[in-house]
Amino acid sequence: MSDSPLTTSTPPGTGRRDQQHKTSHRPAAAATGSLARSLGTGRTVTVAVLAVLLVLPFYLESFWLQLGLFIFATAVAALGMTLLLGQVGMLSLGHAFFVALGAYGYTYFAADGVDGAHGWSGLGLPPVLAAVLAVGLAGVAGLLFSPVAARLRGIYLGIASLGLVYVGQHVLVNAETLTGGVNGRDVPGFSALGLNFEDTPGQTLFVLGVPFQREERLWYLALGTLLAALVCYRLLVRSRTGRALRGIRDHEVAAAVMGVDVVRYKAYAFLMSSMFAAAGGVLLALAFRRIIPETFGAALSIEYLAMVVIGGIGSASGAAFGAAFVTSLPPVLERYATQLQGAESTGGLSAAVIAKFVYGAAIVLVIIFQPGGMASVGTRIRRIAERRRVRRHNAPEPTT
């Protein structure tokens, strides 16, 4: 008996093909959803961290506020190091020189006239203009050194840039009218848009019932500068220039064959790196109140290299983490040295020496077990979570 014309039959395998067609779109959909969730999680964490940093001055004591200023300033300068080393592959050990240019440049441009008692000189410019000129001065110095940097690689560039630090030390010690010599000089206060960031005798600013002194005001100035530097760094890395810099890092000859002007882009990278360093130097000068040449020696350049390696070469968040770790370790150890067993009886080791041992060991451990730095830990965790989500999403549906 024939089938009714109203009865339809399904060709063999058609249902299976439909099921495969439906499930074939799952990986793409799952990957898109995972990416969206990852971006959403990253933004949520960023907003949460920023919110915490905004309210911290209302609760922290002076020691932690001062430490925060140093961390913000150091993180801004560390962005310049991670730009050179991570995005271009250029090893520079002269970072301290450009940090010193920013610190002393601001001090000279903002200081009033000639100090007869100390013999210091200055131009008496507005603080904002003085800071901009100090950053520009470091940029010019970076451009002047860039022809040398563009023709050297690896350790040779590191040694050549280290020479800048020793030249800078000689100038800082002997140009007493500009720098104050070995004893250094006081740093002028900062003011902008009618807001004075220095303490005024007899006047106290209260915000929500909390007295806002010099440290609280500078906290927001330094935080704002760090956020602006992070935005500039990310825009640069994601731009066409950033892609060209990474091309030079990965294969310089291939990049040149593809039309990338290697010398020009290396000069641009050194320009931006020196300006980041100088901006951090201005903030360091304001945090210190008084600057001396010894602060900006070769050891400072090594510390910046340690920050980048520990945090993650080429990572902006890694540079900030490395700056927080390396900068906070000595003062925190010194503050709590009495609680460290044997800290005062092991050959008279100071907190600064112990700190160098600690982050020296941290560098070795990171290189061995986490070559991508601490910034790669979060990336690895996100990837593992995404794989698990995709695996669950692509799991075959139970058959009935």
GIFEN-V241379 format. One record per residue. N is the residue number from 1. PHI is phi in whole degrees, 0 to 359 (NA if undefined). NEAR is the number of other ideal C-beta (glycine too) atoms within 10 Angstrom. Layout:
# GIFEN-V241379
N/PHI/NEAR + N/PHI/NEAR
This chain:
# GIFEN-V241379
1/NA/3 + 2/283/5 + 3/287/8 + 4/292/7 + 5/296/6 + 6/278/5 + 7/266/7 + 8/255/7 + 9/248/7 + 10/266/8 + 11/299/7 + 12/299/7 + 13/88/9 + 14/295/10 + 15/299/10 + 16/294/9 + 17/294/10 + 18/298/11 + 19/294/12 + 20/294/10 + 21/296/9 + 22/290/10 + 23/283/12 + 24/293/9 + 25/275/9 + 26/293/13 + 27/301/12 + 28/295/9 + 29/296/12 + 30/294/17 + 31/296/14 + 32/297/10 + 33/296/14 + 34/295/19 + 35/298/11 + 36/298/10 + 37/295/14 + 38/295/16 + 39/296/10 + 40/297/10 + 41/295/13 + 42/298/13 + 43/293/10 + 44/297/10 + 45/297/12 + 46/298/12 + 47/296/10 + 48/295/10 + 49/297/12 + 50/297/11 + 51/298/10 + 52/296/9 + 53/295/16 + 54/288/12 + 55/263/10 + 56/301/15 + 57/302/21 + 58/284/12 + 59/235/8 + 60/277/16 + 61/274/8 + 62/301/11 + 63/301/12 + 64/288/17 + 65/295/18 + 66/297/18 + 67/296/19 + 68/298/23 + 69/299/23 + 70/296/19 + 71/295/21 + 72/300/29 + 73/297/29 + 74/293/27 + 75/295/28 + 76/299/31 + 77/293/29 + 78/294/33 + 79/299/26 + 80/295/31 + 81/292/30 + 82/290/31 + 83/294/27 + 84/294/29 + 85/283/22 + 86/274/24 + 87/265/24 + 88/245/27 + 89/79/20 + 90/256/24 + 91/271/19 + 92/241/30 + 93/251/22 + 94/255/29 + 95/298/32 + 96/298/27 + 97/298/32 + 98/286/37 + 99/297/34 + 100/295/29 + 101/300/26 + 102/295/30 + 103/293/30 + 104/286/28 + 105/297/25 + 106/298/31 + 107/299/27 + 108/289/23 + 109/293/21 + 110/268/26 + 111/292/21 + 112/273/12 + 113/50/10 + 114/245/12 + 115/270/15 + 116/296/7 + 117/290/5 + 118/249/14 + 119/81/12 + 120/280/22 + 121/236/16 + 122/193/19 + 123/259/13 + 124/68/13 + 125/281/18 + 126/303/13 + 127/303/19 + 128/296/13 + 129/295/12 + 130/297/23 + 131/295/26 + 132/296/16 + 133/293/18 + 134/296/26 + 135/295/23 + 136/296/13 + 137/300/21 + 138/295/29 + 139/297/21 + 140/297/13 + 141/298/23 + 142/295/30 + 143/294/14 + 144/294/12 + 145/274/22 + 146/299/20 + 147/301/13 + 148/291/15 + 149/296/24 + 150/287/19 + 151/253/12 + 152/241/16 + 153/225/13 + 154/57/10 + 155/295/10 + 156/294/12 + 157/294/21 + 158/300/17 + 159/291/13 + 160/297/17 + 161/290/25 + 162/296/19 + 163/300/14 + 164/300/23 + 165/296/23 + 166/289/13 + 167/296/12 + 168/298/22 + 169/298/18 + 170/297/11 + 171/292/15 + 172/296/26 + 173/283/15 + 174/261/12 + 175/275/14 + 176/294/16 + 177/295/15 + 178/272/18 + 179/248/23 + 180/86/23 + 181/72/18 + 182/298/12 + 183/279/11 + 184/74/20 + 185/210/25 + 186/287/16 + 187/261/21 + 188/298/22 + 189/290/16 + 190/248/24 + 191/211/15 + 192/203/12 + 193/54/5 + 194/79/5 + 195/260/10 + 196/267/15 + 197/270/20 + 198/261/14 + 199/287/14 + 200/248/10 + 201/303/5 + 202/84/4 + 203/233/7 + 204/230/10 + 205/271/14 + 206/250/8 + 207/235/11 + 208/54/7 + 209/80/6 + 210/255/12 + 211/292/9 + 212/259/18 + 213/268/16 + 214/302/21 + 215/296/22 + 216/296/19 + 217/291/20 + 218/294/24 + 219/304/22 + 220/288/15 + 221/296/17 + 222/293/25 + 223/296/18 + 224/297/11 + 225/296/19 + 226/296/23 + 227/298/14 + 228/297/12 + 229/294/25 + 230/297/18 + 231/296/11 + 232/299/16 + 233/297/22 + 234/294/12 + 235/297/11 + 236/295/17 + 237/295/19 + 238/272/10 + 239/273/11 + 240/297/7 + 241/298/16 + 242/299/18 + 243/295/14 + 244/294/22 + 245/296/27 + 246/291/16 + 247/296/18 + 248/295/24 + 249/296/18 + 250/286/10 + 251/199/11 + 252/296/16 + 253/294/9 + 254/297/11 + 255/296/20 + 256/295/14 + 257/297/9 + 258/279/10 + 259/100/7 + 260/281/17 + 261/283/13 + 262/297/16 + 263/297/14 + 264/293/12 + 265/288/18 + 266/294/22 + 267/297/19 + 268/296/19 + 269/297/29 + 270/293/30 + 271/299/18 + 272/295/23 + 273/298/30 + 274/293/31 + 275/287/24 + 276/301/32 + 277/298/34 + 278/293/31 + 279/298/29 + 280/296/32 + 281/296/33 + 282/299/32 + 283/295/30 + 284/297/27 + 285/298/29 + 286/294/26 + 287/289/24 + 288/285/18 + 289/74/12 + 290/218/13 + 291/245/25 + 292/229/16 + 293/300/22 + 294/301/13 + 295/297/19 + 296/252/26 + 297/273/17 + 298/296/15 + 299/298/13 + 300/294/20 + 301/297/25 + 302/295/17 + 303/295/22 + 304/295/27 + 305/296/23 + 306/296/22 + 307/301/28 + 308/292/27 + 309/293/22 + 310/294/25 + 311/286/29 + 312/130/26 + 313/296/22 + 314/90/22 + 315/260/23 + 316/292/23 + 317/294/19 + 318/295/26 + 319/297/35 + 320/294/25 + 321/296/22 + 322/299/34 + 323/296/31 + 324/295/20 + 325/292/19 + 326/290/27 + 327/286/23 + 328/278/17 + 329/300/18 + 330/299/19 + 331/294/17 + 332/291/15 + 333/297/19 + 334/293/15 + 335/294/13 + 336/250/11 + 337/298/14 + 338/293/8 + 339/268/8 + 340/273/13 + 341/293/7 + 342/76/8 + 343/296/17 + 344/261/12 + 345/243/8 + 346/262/10 + 347/73/7 + 348/72/8 + 349/291/16 + 350/275/14 + 351/298/18 + 352/295/13 + 353/293/13 + 354/300/17 + 355/298/21 + 356/296/19 + 357/297/10 + 358/293/14 + 359/279/20 + 360/292/12 + 361/296/10 + 362/297/18 + 363/298/16 + 364/299/11 + 365/295/11 + 366/295/21 + 367/297/12 + 368/282/8 + 369/258/7 + 370/217/15 + 371/302/11 + 372/279/15 + 373/81/25 + 374/293/18 + 375/295/22 + 376/284/18 + 377/296/14 + 378/298/17 + 379/297/13 + 380/296/11 + 381/297/10 + 382/296/15 + 383/294/13 + 384/298/10 + 385/295/14 + 386/294/17 + 387/299/11 + 388/295/11 + 389/297/16 + 390/296/17 + 391/296/10 + 392/294/9 + 393/289/14 + 394/269/12 + 395/297/9 + 396/298/7 + 397/290/8 + 398/297/5 + 399/273/4 + 400/253/3
